[in-house]
Amino acid sequence: MMTSVAVVIPTYRAKATILSVLSMIGPEVERIYVVDDACPEQTGKFVSAHCTDPRVHVLHNEINQGVGGATLAGYQAAVADNATVIVKLDADAQMDPDLIPFFVQPILSGQADYTKGNRFFDAISLSSMPRVRIFGNAVLSLMTKISTGYWSNVDPSNGYTAIHARLVPLLPIDRISKRFFFETDMLFYLGLLRAVVIDIPIVAHYGDEESNLKIKSVLLPFTWAHCTRFFRRVALNYFVRDFSFASLCLLAGVPLFIFGLIYGVANWIAHLGSMAPTPTGTIMIATLSVLLGMQFLLFFFSADIAAAPRRPLHLLLSTEVVRPLKQFAGREKVDCTTSSKDP
């Protein structure tokens, strides 16, 4: 079976670096999709005018859709052209294109459905990273582990990724976050599909560019998004699709913990202003309820960690299954047009 590797590069204000990135992409890549996300610098037109690589095809989003919207448009174009694996690169030259084979190999060898970069693998990767980003990514990693169920993966905001093309038609294109939450939302929906995700160690390159992500503006939205996705994942995986020992632990642990906490605090406040000591039985009821609730919750998270998907999903998807899904996904129109470079 012939395999084809495609690269998708979302571009927005990337005129200064895009040609350098394109020049470093090796011969293992068959097609390159540069997605101009309504860039004010008209990066797409710049590439069409100055890049002679026949592998490069330029797509134009008439309306800015964010990194997620641009990436998904590239995914759909690559799937339509029968790509096997689709790699996503940023246009800011922070990601080394020489690493593309390392992202593709686990997918082609049947070890993973999706691979992503991990800048936290060793001290070398951390040495060039701003301290604010280290702290922010550590917090995001913990929140993402809880909301997506990928407990062994870190660096969720890393945009250097690769995906098997058979999974793209299964993704709810209209529901995935299109902007700063895109990479994390991809992990969430891949988790619902039970796709296997593997981290690939990388060293990021940081220049003088400034991130458009402002911590204060996204802190509350990100926290809310993680909470809602955690509850959706738990409800679907442990009460709709299946009912297991972990489900029982959750049903027992949450009420016990909440009851013990409220009962203990209420009685502590009630006896705080009086001279009478709190009855031993009251203390025992509150303490045991909290401790048992915590124990059941720990059992649940232990089972959740052990439930990580291990068998790649794309191995179970035949062409006969994916083809009608492609046709169904094709009903969702993407507002983009191809340049004259397309054959």
Secondary structure, DSSP 8 states (H G I E B T S, - for coil): ----EEEEEEESS-TTTHHHHHHT--TT--EEEEEEES-TT-HHHHHHHH---TTEEEEEESS--HHHHHHHHHHHHHHHTT-SEEEE--TTS-S-GGGHHHHHHHHHTTS-SEEEEETTSSHHHHHTS-HHHHHHHHHHHHHHHHHH--TT---TT---EEEEGGGGGGS-TTTS--STTHHHHHHHHHHHHT--EEEEE------S---S--HHHHHHHHHHHHHHHHHHHHHIIIIIS---HHHHHHHHHHHHHHHHHHHHHHHHHHHHSSSS---HHHHHHHHHHHHHHHHHHHHHHHHHHHT---S-GGGG--HHHHHHHHHHHTTS---EEE-TT--
